[in-house]
Amino acid sequence: MPVSDSTISALIDLNRADAEGLVAQLTSQLRALIATGRLGKGCALPSSRRLAGDLGVSRNTVTYAFEQLAAEGYLEASHGRRPVVTVDGSERIEGTGAVASKTRATRTQLSPWASKLKQTDWPMSYQAPLKPLRPGHGDFREFPNEVWARCLRRSAVHAARRELGPVNRTRLREALAHYLATSRGVRAIADQIMILPSAQAALSLIAAALITPGDEVWVEDPGYPGAAAAFRGSGARVTGMKLDAQGMQRVPEAPAPRLIFMTPSHQHPTGRLMSLERRTAFLGASQPGKTWIVEDDYDGEFHYDSRPVPALQGLDAHGRVFYVGTFSKAMTSDIRLGYLVAPPALAGILEIAQRHIGLIASSHVQEALAEFIADGHFLAHLRRVRRLYHARRDHLAEGLERHLGEVLTAEVPSGGIQLVARLRRGRADHAAVKRLGEAGVVTRALSSLALDKPRDHGLLLGFAAWRENEISAALRTMASCF
Ligand SMILES: Cc1ncc(COP(=O)(O)O)c(C=O)c1O
C-alpha cells in the first residue's frame, strides 16, 4: 500500500541532542523502516527538499542519507527523481537474511534504550544464512559432540550431589584460571572470573556496572558493533578510534575516557595484532580507578604463524583491564558460555551485579565444561581445529590472490577465523555483498562495521567454518560475480 509523504515524515524522529549525528539517525531510521517492511519495495520516498522541510534539517542531511541507503542497496536514487525502495522487508538484505516481519511499527512507550534498538541493524545483520563464506564462526561440524554429550550427561547425573548456590562454579573458574594463565598469559585467581552466557553478556555487565550516562567510551572503528551497542545501552558517548598497522590508534591530546574497548589479539574485523608499543601506550593512558580497558579476546585461541601474543591483561600490574572471552568461536555458539576476568578490586561488586541482572549460566553446562577442560578435550579440540583453520586461511588467501587479485586485496591475519579483502577500486562493498549473496556466497560489507562514516570498503570473509572444497567453490562463484 502506498505510504504518503507526510506519513513517512511522521515516522522519523530525529534528536539534535543525540551524540549520533542527524545523518546517521536519519539513515538508520529509514533503513529500519525498509527492513521491517513498513516502507515496501516500490515505495517512493519524499523528495529530499520535502523531507528536509518536514524534518527541519538541511537538504544535504537528507541527500547524504539517501546516498548511503542507495549505496547499501536499499534505494534507487537518480538525480531529479524521488528515491524508490528496491528491497522488500521480507527479503534477505545484502545476503544476510536480515528481516522477516512486516508488522507495523508501534508507538508503544519504550525506554529510551529500547526505542533506539530498532534504529540499528545489529544484531540482525549478523544472522546471515549459514553458508560459505559467512564470517564469525568456527566449524561446528568439527566439534566432538559425543564427548561433550558424555560430559553433559555426567554433569546432569551428579547434579543432586552438587552444592547449590555458587553462580560461578568453582571447578570451571579454576580450570579457566589455569587455561588462561598458561595459554593466554592472563593473571587472575579463580574468584576474579565470572561465567556468563556470552561475551556480549560480559560487555553488558561491565557497561551496567561502570557507565554513567554521558561517559566517554572509545571503541575501534571499524569494530565489533556489539561493543558500541552494549556501551550505548548504558548511555555512553561512544567514539570510534581509527586503526593503523599497529591496531587501534590513540589520540594523545584527547582526555582519557571512562572506558576503552579493544580486540588487540586479532582486531575485529581486520585481524591486525596490536603492537607491544601500542599496548603499553594504552596501559599508560588508563589511570587506575578512572579509565578502564576492556580487552575482548573473542578468538585468541587461534594463531597460526607464530607463538600467540599474550593477553594485554597480563601486562597490567595495576588491575585496570577487564578480559573478556567466549566459547562461541572455540566450541560452538549454541553452547552460550563466555567469561569475564574482572580487575581484583571490582570482582566482588560485579558478581553481585551479575546476580541482579540475572546473567547466570546453567550450572549443568558449567560443570560439564569444567570436566571437558580438565580431561584435556578442550585443548585437544583446539589443537585439531587450529591445524584445519590454518590450512583454510592459507587456502582462502591463495585463492583470492589467484582468482580475484585484480579486484580484491586480502589482508592475511596471523590468527583468527576470518579475513578482510579490500576492494581495489571503488567503495561499493554493499552492492558487492548483495550480488554475492544472490549468487550464494555470504560475506559482510566492511563499511557496515564503521561506527560513523565508513572509511574502509571491502569484504569480511570467514575461512574457519568452511572446508577447502567449499572455499574453492565460493571463490569460483565470486570470480564470476566481479
Ligand atoms: C569481537 C567479538 N566479540 C564478541 C563477540 C560475541 O561473542 P558471544 O557470542 O559470546 O556473545 C563476537 C561475535 O561475533 C565478536 O566478533
The ligand as an SDF file (V2000), in Angstrom:
LIG
                    3D

 16 16  0  0  0  0  0  0  0  0999 V2000
   34.7400   -9.2170   18.6020 C   0  0  0  0  0  0  0  0  0  0  0  0
   33.6130  -10.0480   19.1300 C   0  0  0  0  0  0  0  0  0  0  0  0
   33.3730  -10.0380   20.4440 N   0  0  0  0  0  0  0  0  0  0  0  0
   32.3580  -10.7410   20.9650 C   0  0  0  0  0  0  0  0  0  0  0  0
   31.5280  -11.4930   20.1650 C   0  0  0  0  0  0  0  0  0  0  0  0
   30.3310  -12.1770   20.7710 C   0  0  0  0  0  0  0  0  0  0  0  0
   30.5600  -13.3940   21.3230 O   0  0  0  0  0  0  0  0  0  0  0  0
   29.3420  -14.0830   22.0900 P   0  0  0  0  0  0  0  0  0  0  0  0
   28.6520  -14.9530   21.0810 O   0  0  0  0  0  0  0  0  0  0  0  0
   29.9770  -14.8810   23.1600 O   0  0  0  0  0  0  0  0  0  0  0  0
   28.4700  -13.0050   22.6030 O   0  0  0  0  0  0  0  0  0  0  0  0
   31.7310  -11.5310   18.7990 C   0  0  0  0  0  0  0  0  0  0  0  0
   30.8220  -12.2910   17.9370 C   0  0  0  0  0  0  0  0  0  0  0  0
   30.8710  -12.2920   16.7510 O   0  0  0  0  0  0  0  0  0  0  0  0
   32.8150  -10.8060   18.2670 C   0  0  0  0  0  0  0  0  0  0  0  0
   33.0460  -10.8030   16.9450 O   0  0  0  0  0  0  0  0  0  0  0  0
  1  2  1  0
  2  3  1  0
  2 15  2  0
  3  4  2  0
  4  5  1  0
  5  6  1  0
  5 12  2  0
  6  7  1  0
  7  8  1  0
  8  9  2  0
  8 10  1  0
  8 11  1  0
 12 13  1  0
 12 15  1  0
 13 14  2  0
 15 16  1  0
M  END
$$$$
